[in-house]
Amino acid sequence: MDQPVNLQAQVLAQDKLVSVAEMQAIEAAANAGGHPYAAMMEMAGYGVAEAILARFGPASSLVLVGPGNNGGDGLVCARHLAQAGATVRVYLWKRQTDPERDSEGLFEQLRPLGIESARADDDPDFAILAQWSHCHVIVDALLGTGNSRSIEGQLAAILDRVAQHRRTPGVSCHVVAVDCASGLYCDTGAVDPHTLRPDITVTFAHAKLGHYLFPGADCVGELAVVGIGVPPELSLPRKTFVLTERAVAQWLPERQRASHKGVYGKVLLMVGSELYPGAAYLSCAAAGRVGAGLVTGVVPRVIWPIVASKLSEATWLPLGADGCDPNGPSSQIEPAIAPVLASYTAMVAGCGLGRNPAMQARLAELLQQPLPPVVIDADGLNNLADLPHWPAQLPHRCVLTPHPTEMARLCGFSAQEVLTQRWVLAREKAAAWQCVVLLKGPYTVIASPDGWLAVLPVATAALATAGTGDVLAGAIGGLLAQGVELFRAACLGAWLHGAAGLRCAERTGDAGVLASDLLPELPLAIQRVRKPHASSNPSQTYSSADFSDLADHVTGALRQGGQDGWNTHDIDGDQYAHRRRYK
């Protein structure tokens, strides 16, 4: 199949996601290369303070400080906040501050600034904690990304007291997590019951896997990734990344004024049945809405009048028998489709076909033909799973778009087994099957055969409705028709689909969005991404005029927002966002 070309150059280092061990290795390599741990800690703490000052100004703050490097980041943050004019107090849990154990003098540097401090061991009834919690910002610097133990005892009590305080009527207190919320396990996304849910998480150099794995993704708030001076080349071997507008903007097919429909490709869609005529309409319409020059639907004749009257712009190739009839003749597929296949630049198969022996036979016959790049979705996947030795029958250029239950059928697993290892499984099967695998769900991931894994940071209940998958398949097919490479087409189609869903959620709400509501939003999403961007230099500041209508909902709304040097990538209707500043 087609391999991603030069993808490494198109994915910025700061967009890559790393495990805890990978981050530790990156820091160790930076330290060995002459950028010491102390400098990284100074930049980390400064970055947290800067994020707080950018949001809240020099607001009154309580910094909860733990025993490890995370606590050290918190002490640096406290110093910079105080130097900026904030009233700061420090609450220490198991933190040693005597000169012998405070080798960097992090605590000692707070004394000249008049910062009050207290120890949890000296506050048995948590009276000091309760009093100091009446502030504008609480910084959680207790446990970092390396923690893997359950929270209990005194620490559990501290976190529970702060959480209880936040629930008090009339209290307005923002929590900022340093690197991760204490109790979020950054390799798995698991969350301890005592975890204090932050409004903002400031993490360093790279977001961690757990920031994007549920339920951990629900315990992040707004995500800020700040630089700590590690060279970007240290992340080159990493192939897991979060999709951003900056990346997908590079992958949109060009549109020229002097052009015609033939320039933008032809896509053939073998879709629909008597039970599911809507799938044919939605997938074909989506292919057109993302810019395919010509869309042709191969549909059972029984639904042809319905879909043709609904979508007048497409051309149609009606089959003589309904695809959901188990006694329908499978031999019609070759004479109906084979003669025209060579003239198409992409194909979609599966949306609403039905699952029965006749369709299995038709699919098996189709797979024997020379095919253009093809998307196999829905019942195409279900029928595929029933074919013996089906991976060997896959076309050379292929995108599979299963949801967890369809992936379970393909793998011979239970759906629960798929859900517990979605990222790993998508990557493994893409390599084993030598195709692109788009595994749906919160968050959708797209895997390539050579090990790349893209994470689409969109989760909205608005997309949890019948037919949205048909729109996604059609959109990817329409992009393939225009010559977009397989992995990029799957990523770009998922991005546009997610952006359309978020717009619909913004307008209609999480309930009541129909799949057809996504269709007019697809070209609007393309238009927003096409808006000229400034330099891709990470330090570039973007104007709030760019994407102001999506600033709080869609990944990629890049704005300055009065914060010099900040790049904003809003993620989803649950108010997730990336804010990044790089030094």
C-alpha positions as CSV (number, residue, x, y, z in Angstrom):
1,M,0.0,0.0,0.0
2,D,1.0,3.7,-0.3
3,Q,3.3,4.6,2.6
4,P,3.2,8.1,4.3
5,V,5.9,10.2,2.6
6,N,8.1,12.5,4.8
7,L,5.5,12.4,7.6
8,Q,8.2,13.0,10.2
9,A,8.8,16.5,8.7
10,Q,5.1,17.3,8.9
11,V,4.4,16.4,12.5
12,L,5.9,18.9,14.9
13,A,7.8,17.5,17.9
14,Q,5.4,19.3,20.4
15,D,2.5,17.4,18.9
16,K,3.9,14.0,19.7
17,L,2.6,12.0,22.7
18,V,5.0,10.0,24.9
19,S,4.8,7.4,27.6
20,V,6.3,8.1,31.0
21,A,9.4,6.0,30.2
22,E,9.8,7.8,26.9
23,M,9.7,11.2,28.6
24,Q,12.2,10.1,31.2
25,A,14.5,9.0,28.4
26,I,14.1,12.3,26.6
27,E,15.0,14.2,29.7
28,A,17.9,12.0,30.5
29,A,19.3,12.5,27.0
30,A,18.8,16.3,27.3
31,N,20.7,16.3,30.6
32,A,23.5,14.2,29.1
33,G,23.7,16.6,26.2
34,G,24.3,19.6,28.5
35,H,20.8,20.8,29.4
36,P,20.7,19.9,33.1
37,Y,17.7,18.7,35.0
38,A,17.8,21.9,37.1
39,A,17.3,24.0,34.0
40,M,14.4,21.9,32.9
41,M,12.8,22.2,36.3
42,E,13.2,26.0,36.2
43,M,11.6,26.2,32.8
44,A,8.8,23.9,33.9
45,G,7.9,25.9,37.0
46,Y,8.2,29.1,35.1
47,G,5.9,27.7,32.4
48,V,3.3,26.8,35.0
49,A,3.5,30.3,36.5
50,E,3.2,31.9,33.1
51,A,0.1,29.9,32.3
52,I,-1.5,31.0,35.5
53,L,-0.6,34.6,35.1
54,A,-1.8,34.5,31.5
55,R,-5.2,33.2,32.6
56,F,-5.8,34.8,36.0
57,G,-3.2,37.5,36.4
58,P,-1.3,37.8,39.8
59,A,-4.1,36.0,41.6
60,S,-3.9,34.7,45.1
61,S,-2.5,31.1,44.9
62,L,-2.0,28.1,47.1
63,V,0.7,25.7,45.8
64,L,0.4,22.1,47.1
65,V,3.9,20.7,47.0
66,G,4.8,17.0,47.0
67,P,8.2,15.2,47.6
68,G,9.5,14.7,44.0
69,N,10.4,16.6,41.0
70,N,6.7,17.6,40.6
71,G,6.9,19.3,43.9
72,G,10.1,21.0,42.8
73,D,8.3,22.4,39.7
74,G,5.7,23.7,42.2
75,L,8.2,25.5,44.3
76,V,9.7,27.2,41.2
77,C,6.1,28.1,40.1
78,A,5.5,29.6,43.6
79,R,8.6,31.8,43.3
80,H,7.7,33.2,39.9
81,L,4.1,33.9,40.9
82,A,5.3,35.8,44.0
83,Q,7.8,37.8,41.9
84,A,4.9,38.7,39.6
85,G,3.0,40.2,42.5
86,A,0.7,37.3,43.5
87,T,0.0,36.4,47.1
88,V,1.3,32.9,47.4
89,R,1.3,30.2,50.1
90,V,2.9,26.8,50.0
91,Y,1.5,23.7,51.6
92,L,4.1,20.9,51.9
93,W,3.3,17.2,51.9
94,K,6.3,15.0,52.7
95,R,8.6,17.6,51.2
96,Q,12.1,17.9,52.8
97,T,13.3,21.5,52.9
98,D,16.4,21.3,55.0
99,P,19.5,22.5,53.2
100,E,21.0,19.0,53.0
101,R,18.0,17.8,51.0
102,D,17.1,21.0,49.2
103,S,20.2,20.9,47.1
104,E,18.9,23.3,44.5
105,G,17.7,25.7,47.2
106,L,14.2,25.7,45.7
107,F,12.5,26.2,49.1
108,E,15.2,28.6,50.4
109,Q,14.6,30.9,47.5
110,L,11.0,31.5,48.7
111,R,12.0,33.0,52.1
112,P,13.2,36.4,50.8
113,L,9.8,36.7,49.0
114,G,7.8,36.4,52.2
115,I,5.9,33.3,51.0
116,E,4.1,31.6,53.9
117,S,4.5,27.8,54.2
118,A,3.0,25.0,56.2
119,R,3.5,21.3,56.5
120,A,0.7,18.8,56.4
121,D,2.2,16.9,59.3
122,D,1.8,20.1,61.4
123,D,-1.8,20.6,60.3
124,P,-3.6,17.4,61.7
125,D,-7.1,18.8,61.4
126,F,-6.3,20.6,58.1
127,A,-7.3,23.9,59.5
128,I,-4.5,25.7,57.7
129,L,-5.3,24.0,54.5
130,A,-9.0,25.0,54.8
131,Q,-8.1,28.6,55.5
132,W,-5.5,28.9,52.7
133,S,-7.9,27.2,50.2
134,H,-9.8,30.4,50.1
135,C,-7.8,31.7,47.1
136,H,-8.3,32.1,43.4
137,V,-5.9,29.4,42.2
138,I,-4.7,26.1,43.7
139,V,-1.7,24.5,42.1
140,D,-1.5,20.7,42.3
141,A,2.2,19.8,42.4
142,L,1.9,16.7,44.6
143,L,2.4,13.7,42.4
144,G,3.9,13.7,38.9
145,T,3.7,11.5,35.8
146,G,5.8,8.8,37.4
147,N,3.4,7.9,40.1
148,S,1.7,4.5,39.8
149,R,0.5,3.9,43.4
150,S,-3.0,4.4,44.7
151,I,-3.6,7.5,46.7
152,E,-4.4,6.9,50.4
153,G,-3.9,8.2,53.9
154,Q,-2.9,11.8,54.4
155,L,-2.6,12.7,50.7
156,A,-6.1,11.3,50.0
157,A,-7.4,13.5,52.8
158,I,-5.7,16.6,51.5
159,L,-7.1,16.1,48.0
160,D,-10.6,15.3,49.3
161,R,-10.6,18.5,51.5
162,V,-9.7,20.6,48.5
163,A,-12.3,19.0,46.4
164,Q,-14.9,19.5,49.1
165,H,-14.0,23.1,49.4
166,R,-14.4,23.6,45.6
167,R,-18.0,22.2,45.9
168,T,-18.9,24.8,48.5
169,P,-21.6,27.2,47.2
170,G,-20.1,30.5,46.3
171,V,-16.6,29.3,46.1
172,S,-14.7,30.2,42.9
173,C,-11.4,28.4,42.9
174,H,-9.4,27.2,39.9
175,V,-7.1,24.1,40.0
176,V,-4.0,24.0,37.9
177,A,-2.3,20.6,37.7
178,V,1.5,20.4,37.2
179,D,2.3,17.9,34.5
180,C,-0.8,15.9,35.4
181,A,-3.5,15.7,38.0
182,S,-2.2,13.8,41.1
183,G,-3.7,10.3,40.6
184,L,-3.9,10.4,36.8
185,Y,-1.8,7.5,35.6
186,C,-0.1,8.8,32.6
187,D,0.5,5.5,30.7
188,T,-3.0,4.1,31.0
189,G,-5.4,7.0,31.5
190,A,-6.7,5.4,34.7
191,V,-7.8,7.9,37.4
192,D,-7.6,7.5,41.2
193,P,-10.9,8.2,43.0
194,H,-9.2,10.9,45.1
195,T,-7.9,12.8,42.0
196,L,-8.5,16.5,42.1
197,R,-10.0,17.4,38.7
198,P,-8.1,20.4,37.3
199,D,-9.3,23.3,35.2
200,I,-5.9,23.5,33.5
201,T,-3.1,21.0,33.2
202,V,0.4,22.3,32.3
203,T,2.6,19.5,31.0
204,F,6.1,19.7,29.8
205,A,7.7,19.2,26.3
206,H,5.1,16.6,25.2
207,A,1.6,15.6,26.3
208,K,1.5,12.1,27.8
209,L,-0.5,9.2,26.6
210,G,-2.8,9.3,29.7
211,H,-3.8,12.9,28.8
212,Y,-5.7,11.4,25.8
213,L,-6.8,8.0,27.1
214,F,-10.2,7.9,28.9
215,P,-11.1,8.3,31.7
216,G,-7.9,10.3,32.1
217,A,-8.8,12.6,29.3
218,D,-11.8,13.7,31.4
219,C,-9.3,14.7,34.1
220,V,-7.2,17.2,32.2
221,G,-9.2,20.3,31.6
222,E,-7.4,22.7,29.3
223,L,-4.1,21.2,28.3
224,A,-1.0,23.4,28.1
225,V,2.2,22.0,26.7
226,V,5.2,24.2,27.6
227,G,8.8,23.8,26.4
228,I,11.5,22.9,28.9
229,G,14.4,23.2,26.5
230,V,14.7,19.6,25.3
231,P,16.0,19.4,21.7
232,P,13.1,18.4,19.3
233,E,15.3,15.8,17.6
234,L,15.1,13.7,20.8
235,S,11.4,12.9,20.0
236,L,12.1,11.9,16.4
237,P,11.7,8.2,17.0
238,R,8.2,8.7,18.5
239,K,5.3,8.0,16.1
240,T,2.3,8.8,18.3
241,F,0.9,12.3,17.8
242,V,-2.2,14.3,18.3
243,L,-3.9,15.7,15.2
244,T,-3.8,19.5,15.0
245,E,-5.1,21.9,12.5
246,R,-1.6,22.9,11.5
247,A,-0.9,19.3,10.5
248,V,-4.1,18.6,8.6
249,A,-3.9,22.0,6.8
250,Q,-0.9,20.6,4.9
251,W,-2.8,17.7,3.7
252,L,-5.8,19.4,2.1
253,P,-5.9,18.9,-1.7
254,E,-5.2,22.1,-3.6
255,R,-8.1,23.8,-5.4
256,Q,-7.2,25.9,-8.5
257,R,-9.3,28.5,-10.2
258,A,-8.4,27.1,-13.6
259,S,-9.7,23.6,-13.1
260,H,-12.6,21.2,-13.8
261,K,-14.3,18.3,-12.1
262,G,-11.9,15.8,-13.6
263,V,-9.1,17.4,-11.7
264,Y,-10.7,16.4,-8.4
265,G,-11.2,12.8,-9.0
266,K,-14.0,10.3,-9.2
267,V,-15.2,8.1,-6.4
268,L,-17.4,5.0,-6.7
269,L,-19.5,4.0,-3.7
270,M,-20.9,0.5,-3.3
271,V,-23.4,1.3,-0.6
272,G,-27.0,1.1,0.6
273,S,-29.7,-1.5,0.7
274,E,-33.5,-1.7,1.1
275,L,-33.1,-1.5,4.9
276,Y,-30.5,1.3,4.8
277,P,-31.1,3.7,1.9
278,G,-29.9,6.6,4.1
279,A,-26.4,5.1,4.2
280,A,-26.1,5.5,0.5
281,Y,-27.3,9.1,0.5
282,L,-25.0,10.1,3.5
283,S,-21.8,8.5,2.2
284,C,-22.3,9.8,-1.4
285,A,-23.2,13.3,-0.2
286,A,-20.2,13.4,2.1
287,A,-17.8,12.5,-0.7
288,G,-19.1,15.4,-2.7
289,R,-19.1,17.8,0.2
290,V,-15.3,17.3,0.7
291,G,-14.6,18.1,-2.9
292,A,-14.7,15.0,-5.1
293,G,-15.2,16.0,-8.7
294,L,-17.6,13.1,-9.5
295,V,-19.6,10.8,-7.2
296,T,-21.2,7.6,-8.4
297,G,-23.3,5.5,-6.1
298,V,-23.7,1.7,-6.8
299,V,-27.0,1.0,-5.2
300,P,-29.8,-1.6,-5.4
301,R,-32.4,-0.6,-8.0
302,V,-35.1,-0.7,-5.3
303,I,-33.6,2.3,-3.5
304,W,-32.3,4.1,-6.5
305,P,-35.3,6.4,-7.0
306,I,-35.1,7.4,-3.3
307,V,-31.5,8.3,-3.2
308,A,-31.4,9.8,-6.7
309,S,-34.2,12.2,-5.8
310,K,-32.4,13.1,-2.5
311,L,-29.0,13.7,-4.1
312,S,-29.3,15.0,-7.6
313,E,-25.6,15.8,-8.0
314,A,-24.4,12.2,-7.9
315,T,-24.5,9.8,-10.8
316,W,-25.9,6.3,-10.1
317,L,-25.3,2.7,-11.1
318,P,-28.3,0.7,-10.1
319,L,-27.9,-3.0,-9.5
320,G,-30.7,-5.3,-10.5
321,A,-31.2,-7.0,-7.1
322,D,-31.4,-5.6,-3.6
323,G,-28.2,-6.2,-1.7
324,C,-29.9,-7.3,1.5
325,D,-31.7,-10.2,-0.3
326,P,-29.8,-13.3,0.8
327,N,-30.9,-14.9,-2.5
328,G,-29.8,-12.0,-4.7
329,P,-27.4,-13.0,-7.5
330,S,-23.8,-12.3,-6.6
331,S,-22.7,-12.6,-10.2
332,Q,-24.1,-9.2,-11.1
333,I,-21.3,-7.4,-9.3
334,E,-18.6,-8.1,-11.9
335,P,-20.5,-7.1,-15.1
336,A,-22.0,-4.0,-13.3
337,I,-18.8,-2.6,-11.8
338,A,-15.7,-4.1,-13.3
339,P,-15.9,-2.2,-16.7
340,V,-16.0,1.2,-14.9
341,L,-13.5,0.6,-12.0
342,A,-10.5,1.7,-14.0
343,S,-11.9,5.2,-14.5
344,Y,-12.3,5.9,-10.8
345,T,-9.7,7.2,-8.4
346,A,-11.2,6.0,-5.2
347,M,-13.9,3.6,-3.9
348,V,-16.0,3.2,-0.8
349,A,-17.6,-0.1,0.1
350,G,-19.9,-1.2,2.9
351,C,-22.1,1.6,4.2
352,G,-25.6,0.1,4.7
353,L,-25.0,-3.0,2.5
354,G,-26.4,-5.5,4.9
355,R,-24.8,-8.6,6.2
356,N,-25.7,-11.8,4.4
357,P,-24.2,-14.5,2.2
358,A,-25.0,-12.7,-1.0
359,M,-23.2,-9.6,0.1
360,Q,-20.2,-11.7,1.3
361,A,-20.0,-13.2,-2.2
362,R,-20.2,-9.8,-3.8
363,L,-17.5,-8.4,-1.6
364,A,-15.2,-11.3,-2.2
365,E,-15.7,-10.9,-6.0
366,L,-15.1,-7.2,-5.7
367,L,-11.8,-7.8,-3.9
368,Q,-10.5,-9.8,-6.8
369,Q,-10.8,-6.8,-9.1
370,P,-8.0,-4.2,-9.6
371,L,-9.2,-1.5,-7.3
372,P,-8.3,2.1,-6.7
373,P,-7.7,3.2,-3.1
374,V,-10.7,1.9,-1.2
375,V,-12.4,2.6,2.1
376,I,-14.2,-0.4,3.7
377,D,-16.7,0.5,6.3
378,A,-19.6,-0.9,8.3
379,D,-21.2,-4.0,6.7
380,G,-18.3,-4.1,4.3
381,L,-16.2,-4.9,7.4
382,N,-18.8,-7.3,8.9
383,N,-19.0,-9.3,5.6
384,L,-15.2,-9.1,5.3
385,A,-14.8,-10.7,8.7
386,D,-16.9,-13.7,7.5
387,L,-14.6,-14.4,4.6
388,P,-11.9,-17.0,5.1
389,H,-8.3,-15.6,5.2
390,W,-9.7,-12.2,4.6
391,P,-6.5,-10.2,5.3
392,A,-4.8,-11.8,2.3
393,Q,-7.7,-10.5,0.1
394,L,-7.4,-6.8,1.1
395,P,-6.6,-4.4,-1.7
396,H,-3.2,-3.0,-2.0
397,R,-4.4,0.5,-1.0
398,C,-7.0,0.2,1.7
399,V,-8.5,2.1,4.7
400,L,-10.5,0.1,7.2
401,T,-12.8,2.2,9.5
402,P,-14.2,-0.1,12.2
403,H,-16.0,0.8,15.4
404,P,-15.0,-1.4,18.4
405,T,-17.6,-4.1,17.7
406,E,-16.6,-4.4,14.0
407,M,-12.9,-4.4,15.1
408,A,-13.7,-7.2,17.5
409,R,-15.2,-9.3,14.6
410,L,-12.2,-8.6,12.4
411,C,-9.8,-9.6,15.2
412,G,-11.8,-12.5,16.7
413,F,-11.9,-10.7,20.1
414,S,-14.6,-9.5,22.3
415,A,-15.6,-5.8,22.1
416,Q,-14.3,-5.3,25.7
417,E,-10.9,-6.6,24.7
418,V,-10.8,-4.1,21.9
419,L,-11.8,-1.3,24.2
420,T,-9.1,-2.0,26.7
421,Q,-6.3,-1.9,24.1
422,R,-7.6,0.3,21.3
423,W,-4.3,2.2,20.5
424,V,-2.1,-0.9,20.7
425,L,-4.5,-3.0,18.7
426,A,-5.0,-0.4,15.9
427,R,-1.2,-0.1,15.5
428,E,-0.6,-3.8,15.6
429,K,-3.3,-4.7,13.1
430,A,-2.4,-1.9,10.7
431,A,1.0,-3.5,10.5
432,A,-0.3,-7.0,10.3
433,W,-2.9,-6.3,7.7
434,Q,-0.8,-3.7,5.8
435,C,-3.6,-1.2,5.6
436,V,-4.6,2.0,7.4
437,V,-6.9,1.3,10.4
438,L,-9.2,4.0,11.7
439,L,-10.6,2.8,15.0
440,K,-13.5,4.9,16.0
441,G,-14.3,5.9,19.6
442,P,-13.3,8.6,22.1
443,Y,-10.7,9.4,21.0
444,T,-10.6,8.0,17.4
445,V,-7.1,6.8,16.4
446,I,-5.7,6.3,12.9
447,A,-2.8,3.8,12.5
448,S,-0.5,3.3,9.5
449,P,1.3,0.1,8.6
450,D,4.7,1.7,9.4
451,G,3.8,2.5,13.0
452,W,2.3,6.0,13.0
453,L,-0.7,6.5,15.3
454,A,-2.7,9.8,15.1
455,V,-5.1,10.7,17.9
456,L,-8.1,12.8,17.0
457,P,-8.9,14.8,20.2
458,V,-12.7,15.0,19.6
459,A,-15.3,13.5,21.9
460,T,-18.9,14.7,21.6
461,A,-22.2,12.9,22.1
462,A,-23.5,14.8,19.1
463,L,-21.8,12.2,16.9
464,A,-23.3,9.3,18.7
465,T,-26.1,8.9,16.3
466,A,-26.9,6.6,13.3
467,G,-25.3,7.5,10.0
468,T,-22.4,9.6,11.2
469,G,-20.0,6.7,10.3
470,D,-21.4,6.8,6.7
471,V,-20.5,10.4,6.5
472,L,-17.0,9.7,7.7
473,A,-16.4,6.9,5.2
474,G,-17.7,9.0,2.3
475,A,-15.5,12.0,3.3
476,I,-12.4,9.8,3.4
477,G,-13.4,8.4,0.0
478,G,-13.8,11.8,-1.4
479,L,-10.4,12.9,-0.2
480,L,-8.8,9.7,-1.6
481,A,-10.4,10.5,-5.0
482,Q,-8.5,13.8,-5.0
483,G,-5.2,12.1,-4.6
484,V,-4.6,12.5,-0.8
485,E,-2.4,9.7,0.5
486,L,-4.2,6.9,2.5
487,F,-3.1,7.8,6.0
488,R,-3.4,11.5,5.5
489,A,-6.8,11.1,3.9
490,A,-8.0,9.1,6.9
491,C,-6.6,11.7,9.4
492,L,-8.0,14.6,7.4
493,G,-11.4,13.0,6.9
494,A,-11.6,12.3,10.7
495,W,-10.6,15.8,11.5
496,L,-13.2,17.4,9.2
497,H,-15.9,15.0,10.5
498,G,-15.0,15.8,14.1
499,A,-15.0,19.5,13.4
500,A,-18.4,19.2,11.7
501,G,-19.8,17.3,14.7
502,L,-18.5,20.0,17.1
503,R,-20.2,22.7,15.1
504,C,-23.4,20.8,15.1
505,A,-23.1,20.3,18.9
506,E,-22.5,24.0,19.3
507,R,-25.6,24.9,17.3
508,T,-28.0,22.1,18.3
509,G,-26.6,20.5,21.4
510,D,-25.3,17.1,22.3
511,A,-28.8,15.5,21.6
512,G,-30.8,15.9,18.4
513,V,-28.0,16.2,15.9
514,L,-28.7,14.1,12.7
515,A,-26.0,12.7,10.5
516,S,-27.2,14.8,7.6
517,D,-26.6,17.9,9.7
518,L,-22.8,17.2,9.3
519,L,-22.9,17.4,5.5
520,P,-23.1,21.2,5.0
521,E,-20.5,21.6,7.8
522,L,-17.8,19.6,6.0
523,P,-17.0,22.3,3.3
524,L,-17.2,25.0,6.0
525,A,-14.6,23.0,8.0
526,I,-12.4,22.8,5.0
527,Q,-12.7,26.6,4.4
528,R,-11.7,27.3,8.0
529,V,-8.6,25.1,7.7
530,R,-7.7,26.7,4.4
531,K,-7.5,30.1,5.9
532,P,-4.0,31.3,5.4
533,H,-1.8,30.5,8.4
534,A,1.2,32.5,9.4
535,S,4.6,30.8,9.6
536,S,4.6,27.3,11.2
537,N,7.3,28.6,13.6
538,P,6.1,27.3,17.0
539,S,6.7,30.7,18.5
540,Q,4.3,32.3,16.0
541,T,1.5,34.3,17.6
542,Y,-1.9,34.0,15.9
543,S,-4.6,36.6,15.8
544,S,-7.9,36.1,17.5
545,A,-9.6,36.9,14.1
546,D,-8.6,33.5,12.9
547,F,-11.3,31.0,13.7
548,S,-13.0,33.2,16.3
549,D,-16.2,31.4,15.6
550,L,-14.7,28.1,16.8
551,A,-12.4,29.4,19.5
552,D,-14.0,27.4,22.3
553,H,-15.0,24.3,20.5
554,V,-12.8,23.0,17.6
555,T,-9.2,21.9,17.7
556,G,-7.1,24.4,15.8
557,A,-8.7,27.7,16.7
558,L,-5.4,29.5,16.9
559,R,-5.6,32.8,18.7
560,Q,-3.5,35.1,20.8
561,G,-6.2,36.0,23.3
562,G,-4.0,38.7,24.8
563,Q,-1.4,36.2,25.8
564,D,1.8,37.0,23.8
565,G,3.3,33.9,22.3
566,W,0.5,31.4,23.1
567,N,-0.8,29.1,20.4
568,T,-4.3,27.8,21.2
569,H,-5.6,24.5,19.8
570,D,-9.1,24.0,21.1
571,I,-10.1,20.4,21.2
572,D,-13.7,19.6,21.7
573,G,-17.2,20.4,23.1
574,D,-16.0,19.2,26.5
575,Q,-13.7,22.2,26.6
576,Y,-10.4,20.4,26.1
577,A,-7.7,22.5,24.6
578,H,-4.0,22.7,23.9
579,R,-2.3,25.9,24.8
580,R,1.4,25.8,24.0
581,R,4.2,28.2,24.4
582,Y,7.7,27.2,23.3
583,K,10.9,28.9,24.3
